[in-house]
Amino acid sequence: MQIQLLHIGMEQSPLLVIDNFVAQPELLVAHACRQQFVANSPYYPGVRAAAPRHYQQMLLQSLQPTLLEVFALPERPLSFSVCHYSIITTRPTQLKLLQRIPHFDTVELHALAAVHYLFQGDLGGTAFYRHRKTGFETINQSRMPDYYRSLESENDGPNFPKARAGYIQGDTPLFEQIANPQGVFNRLVIYPRNLLHTGHIPASSLLSADPRQGRLTISSFIDCQP
C-alpha cells in the first residue's frame, strides 16, 4: 500500500488516498461478477450488491489505527454500516435533481465513507465541493438549516442544474470543486461523510452494468461503535 494524506479546501478536511490497497484486486472483480446487482436506493444512480464480509475485516485490520489518527476519531472500535459493490448505470439525462448536485451523507462528526475503485480506464473518481453562497464544504447539524435554505433560494434560479443537465463536471455557478482525486484501479479513498461530494463521471463513461466493463467500486460507510 501507498498512503497519501491530503487536506482539501479552505476547511482543510482530511482525505486519505491509498494506492495498491489489496494484493489481488482481480479476485474482488471476479467475485462481483458472480453477484446479483439490484437498484436499491432512490439516491444512488446505479445498482449494488453485497461485498464480502472478509473485505470489511481486512480493511479494518489494515487501516484502523490510521483512521483513528487521521480523522481524530474516538478510541472506540470501528464497524461498517454499509459495504457493497456499486456500479453507476443511470444515463445523464435520467438523473433526479439531487443526483445533479453534490451531497453529504450525514451530519455526524465521526463518520467516514470509503470508495475502492475496481475499474480500468478513465471512468472518473470522487470530487469534493464548496457551496459558493454559504462557503460550506462540510455540513454539520448547525449548518444544515442555512444550507437547505440557500439551496431552496437557488432552486428556481437560472444557475440551478435543470433536467437533462447530467452529472456535475467541475465548477458551476453554485458549487466550486475543491478536490478531484482520480479513480485508479485498486485505489481507495476515505473521507468524512459530511463533506459535500459526488462521483465524478466523465461524459464519455461507459455506464455498463457489467462489473468487468462498468464503473465498479466498493462503497462503504465506517462508524465508531457506541
C-alpha positions as CSV (number, residue, x, y, z in Angstrom):
1,M,0.0,0.0,0.0
2,Q,1.0,3.6,-0.6
3,I,-0.8,6.0,1.6
4,Q,-1.2,9.7,0.9
5,L,-2.9,12.2,3.3
6,L,-4.4,15.3,1.7
7,H,-6.1,18.3,3.4
8,I,-8.6,19.8,1.0
9,G,-10.4,23.1,0.7
10,M,-10.5,26.1,2.9
11,E,-11.6,23.9,5.8
12,Q,-8.6,21.5,5.3
13,S,-10.7,18.4,5.7
14,P,-8.6,15.2,5.7
15,L,-8.7,12.9,2.7
16,L,-6.8,9.6,2.5
17,V,-5.8,8.3,-0.9
18,I,-4.4,4.7,-0.7
19,D,-3.0,3.0,-3.8
20,N,-2.4,-0.7,-4.3
21,F,-4.9,-1.3,-1.5
22,V,-5.3,-5.1,-1.9
23,A,-2.8,-7.6,-3.2
24,Q,-5.2,-9.3,-5.7
25,P,-7.9,-6.8,-6.7
26,E,-8.9,-9.1,-9.7
27,L,-10.4,-11.5,-7.2
28,L,-12.8,-8.9,-6.0
29,V,-13.8,-8.2,-9.6
30,A,-14.3,-11.9,-10.2
31,H,-16.4,-12.1,-7.0
32,A,-18.5,-9.2,-8.1
33,C,-19.3,-10.9,-11.4
34,R,-21.0,-13.7,-9.5
35,Q,-23.3,-11.4,-7.6
36,Q,-26.8,-10.3,-8.3
37,F,-26.9,-6.5,-8.6
38,V,-30.1,-4.6,-7.9
39,A,-31.2,-0.9,-7.8
40,N,-31.9,-0.5,-4.0
41,S,-31.6,3.2,-3.4
42,P,-33.6,6.3,-4.6
43,Y,-30.4,8.3,-4.4
44,Y,-27.6,6.2,-5.8
45,P,-27.7,6.3,-9.7
46,G,-26.9,2.7,-10.3
47,V,-27.0,-0.9,-9.0
48,R,-25.5,-2.6,-5.9
49,A,-24.6,-6.0,-4.4
50,A,-23.2,-7.0,-1.1
51,A,-19.4,-7.1,-0.8
52,P,-17.8,-9.9,1.1
53,R,-17.6,-9.6,4.9
54,H,-13.9,-10.5,4.9
55,Y,-13.3,-7.3,3.0
56,Q,-14.5,-5.3,6.0
57,Q,-12.3,-7.2,8.3
58,M,-9.3,-6.8,6.0
59,L,-9.8,-3.0,5.7
60,L,-10.1,-2.5,9.5
61,Q,-7.1,-4.8,10.2
62,S,-5.0,-2.8,7.7
63,L,-6.2,0.8,8.5
64,Q,-8.0,1.2,11.8
65,P,-5.0,2.8,13.7
66,T,-4.5,5.2,10.7
67,L,-8.2,6.1,10.6
68,L,-8.3,6.8,14.3
69,E,-5.3,9.1,14.0
70,V,-6.0,10.9,10.7
71,F,-9.7,11.6,11.3
72,A,-9.3,12.2,15.1
73,L,-11.9,9.5,15.9
74,P,-12.7,8.5,19.5
75,E,-10.7,5.5,20.7
76,R,-13.5,3.0,20.0
77,P,-13.9,0.0,17.7
78,L,-15.0,0.8,14.1
79,S,-17.7,-1.0,12.2
80,F,-19.4,-0.9,8.8
81,S,-23.0,0.2,8.4
82,V,-22.7,-0.1,4.6
83,C,-20.4,-2.1,2.4
84,H,-21.4,-3.0,-1.1
85,Y,-20.3,-3.3,-4.7
86,S,-21.6,-0.4,-6.7
87,I,-21.9,0.3,-10.4
88,I,-23.2,3.6,-11.8
89,T,-25.6,2.9,-14.6
90,T,-28.0,5.9,-14.8
91,R,-27.8,7.9,-18.0
92,P,-27.1,11.6,-17.5
93,T,-30.5,12.6,-19.0
94,Q,-32.3,10.4,-16.4
95,L,-30.8,11.8,-13.3
96,K,-33.0,13.1,-10.5
97,L,-32.5,16.6,-9.1
98,L,-30.4,15.6,-6.1
99,Q,-28.2,13.5,-8.3
100,R,-27.1,16.5,-10.3
101,I,-25.5,18.4,-7.4
102,P,-23.0,17.5,-4.6
103,H,-24.5,15.9,-1.5
104,F,-23.4,14.9,2.0
105,D,-24.1,11.6,3.6
106,T,-24.6,12.6,7.3
107,V,-24.1,15.5,9.6
108,E,-22.4,13.2,12.2
109,L,-18.9,14.2,13.1
110,H,-17.1,10.8,13.4
111,A,-18.5,9.0,10.3
112,L,-16.4,8.0,7.3
113,A,-17.0,7.0,3.7
114,A,-14.7,4.8,1.6
115,V,-14.7,4.2,-2.1
116,H,-12.5,1.5,-3.6
117,Y,-12.1,1.7,-7.4
118,L,-12.2,-1.6,-9.2
119,F,-12.5,-0.5,-12.8
120,Q,-9.9,0.0,-15.6
121,G,-9.8,3.2,-17.7
122,D,-10.9,6.7,-17.2
123,L,-14.3,6.3,-15.6
124,G,-13.9,9.1,-13.0
125,G,-13.3,9.3,-9.3
126,T,-14.9,11.2,-6.4
127,A,-15.0,15.0,-6.4
128,F,-15.4,17.4,-3.5
129,Y,-17.1,20.8,-3.5
130,R,-17.7,24.1,-1.7
131,H,-21.1,25.7,-1.9
132,R,-20.4,29.2,-3.1
133,K,-23.3,31.0,-1.4
134,T,-22.6,29.7,2.1
135,G,-19.0,28.8,1.7
136,F,-19.7,25.4,3.3
137,E,-17.6,22.4,2.4
138,T,-18.9,20.3,5.2
139,I,-22.4,20.2,6.6
140,N,-23.0,19.7,10.4
141,Q,-26.1,20.0,12.5
142,S,-25.8,23.7,13.0
143,R,-25.0,24.5,9.3
144,M,-27.8,22.3,7.8
145,P,-30.7,24.8,8.1
146,D,-28.8,27.6,6.4
147,Y,-27.5,25.2,3.7
148,Y,-31.0,23.9,2.9
149,R,-32.4,27.4,2.9
150,S,-29.7,28.5,0.5
151,L,-30.4,25.6,-1.8
152,E,-34.1,26.4,-1.8
153,S,-33.5,30.0,-2.7
154,E,-31.4,28.9,-5.6
155,N,-33.8,26.1,-6.7
156,D,-35.7,28.3,-9.2
157,G,-32.7,30.4,-10.2
158,P,-31.1,30.5,-13.6
159,N,-27.9,28.7,-12.3
160,F,-29.6,25.6,-10.8
161,P,-29.0,22.5,-12.9
162,K,-32.1,21.7,-14.9
163,A,-33.4,18.4,-16.1
164,R,-31.1,16.7,-18.6
165,A,-28.1,18.6,-17.2
166,G,-26.2,15.4,-16.5
167,Y,-23.5,14.7,-13.9
168,I,-21.7,17.6,-12.4
169,Q,-18.4,18.1,-14.2
170,G,-16.4,20.5,-12.0
171,D,-17.0,24.2,-11.2
172,T,-20.5,25.5,-11.6
173,P,-22.1,28.9,-10.7
174,L,-23.4,27.3,-7.4
175,F,-20.5,24.9,-6.5
176,E,-16.7,25.2,-6.6
177,Q,-14.7,22.0,-6.9
178,I,-12.0,21.8,-4.2
179,A,-10.5,18.3,-5.0
180,N,-11.0,15.5,-7.5
181,P,-8.6,12.6,-6.9
182,Q,-8.6,10.3,-10.0
183,G,-10.3,7.0,-9.9
184,V,-7.4,4.5,-10.4
185,F,-7.7,0.7,-10.3
186,N,-7.2,-0.6,-6.7
187,R,-7.2,2.9,-5.2
188,L,-9.1,3.5,-2.0
189,V,-10.2,7.0,-0.9
190,I,-11.6,7.7,2.6
191,Y,-13.2,10.9,3.7
192,P,-15.6,12.3,6.3
193,R,-19.2,11.7,5.3
194,N,-20.3,15.3,6.0
195,L,-18.1,16.6,3.1
196,L,-20.0,17.8,0.0
197,H,-19.1,15.3,-2.7
198,T,-20.3,13.4,-5.7
199,G,-19.0,10.9,-8.1
200,H,-17.0,12.4,-11.0
201,I,-18.5,10.8,-14.1
202,P,-16.9,11.8,-17.4
203,A,-19.3,12.4,-20.2
204,S,-17.6,9.6,-22.1
205,S,-18.0,7.0,-19.4
206,L,-19.4,3.6,-20.4
207,L,-22.4,3.2,-18.0
208,S,-22.4,-0.6,-18.2
209,A,-23.9,-2.9,-15.5
210,D,-21.2,-5.5,-16.3
211,P,-18.7,-5.5,-13.4
212,R,-15.9,-6.1,-15.9
213,Q,-16.9,-3.2,-18.1
214,G,-18.6,-0.7,-15.9
215,R,-17.6,1.7,-13.1
216,L,-17.3,-1.0,-10.4
217,T,-16.4,0.2,-6.8
218,I,-16.8,-1.0,-3.3
219,S,-18.6,1.8,-1.3
220,S,-18.5,1.7,2.5
221,F,-19.7,3.6,5.5
222,I,-17.5,3.3,8.5
223,D,-18.7,4.3,12.0
224,C,-17.4,4.4,15.6
225,Q,-19.3,1.9,17.8
226,P,-21.1,3.5,20.8
